[in-house]
């Protein structure tokens, strides 16, 4: 199994930036893709961004041009740089990994609040 620990959330004003980090441990050699999902108040969990072991990225339309996902395979960490944050970005953000065997692992979630 893979264990995930998120950090970097908090309160930020509209237009501000935050960087989320997610450190993976355990069976990290099985990881194919890493990503971020979020769940806003009263909403379903949705994809934010993913990155594969080969570096291919995928973003939700709502964050394209504002968010950047990256990974450091030496540190076994995935990052989400969030710029030009909007109130509608307020959510609990979850780190996710997908193994080559299509097994998923989830972090505990971290709160991001965008408010003036």
N, C-alpha and C positions, 0 to 999 in steps of 0.2 A: 504494500500500500504506500501511498504518497501522503505526507502530511504537509499542510500549507499554513503559513502564518502571514497575515496581511498587516501592513502598517502604513501610516501617512495620511490617514483621513483627518477630518476636522471641519471647522467652520471657516468659510471664506466668503468674501463679498462678491457680488456679480462682477464679472470681468476678470476676476482673479485666477490664480493657478494653484494646483496641488499636484503632487506626485505620489502615487500609490506604489507600494512595493509588496511583493509576495515571494517569500522564501520557501523553497521546497526542500523536503528531506525524505528519507526513506528510499523507496525503489525508484529513484529519479532516472535511472537508465531506461525505464519503461515509458517515459514521457514522450509523446509525439507532439502534442499541441498544448499551449498554455493560453489562458485568456481571462477576461474579466466580464462579469455579468453584473447587473444591478436590478434592484427592486425598489421602486419608489412607493410612497404612501398610497395604498389602495390599488396598486398596479401589480401585474404579473412580472416575474423575473424575466429580464430580456438580455440579449447579447449586447455587449459593448464593443469588444474587440478580441481578436484571437491572433496568435502567431504560432507557426509550426516550427519544427526543428530545423527546417530548411530556410526559415526566415520569411515565409509568405505570411502576409497580414490580411486581415479582414476587419472591416469596421461597420458599425451600424450607421445608417445614413445620418442620423441625428448628431453624430459626433465627428463625422468626417471633416478634416481640416482644422479641428480643435484639439483632438486627442491623439496621442501617439503611443503605441505599444512597442515595447522592446524587451529583449531578454539577454541575460548574462549567464551563459552556460557554465562559466567558471564558478560563479557564485550561486548557481541554481536559483536564480531570481528573475521574476518578470516584473516589469514596471509599466505603469500607465501614467503618462504625463498628460495632465488635463489643463488646457488653457482656455481663456475666454469663457469661463464657467457661467452657466445660467441657472436661475432658480429651478428650472425643470430638470437639472442634473442632480438635484437632491435625491439621494437614495442610499440604501445599503449596498455597498459594492462587494462582490464575492469573487475571489480568485478560483480558477478552475483549471484542472489539467485533464487531458485525455490521453490514455496510454495507447500503445500500438494494438493492444488487445481490446480497445474500445471501453476500457474501464474509466470511470470518472472519479475525481476527487474534488472536494470543495473545502475552501477555507471557512472560517467562522463568520466572516462578513465584517465590514468596517463602514462606519457612518461617514457620509460626505453631505454637508449641509451648505447650500449656497443661499445666502440671505444678507440683506443690508441691515 
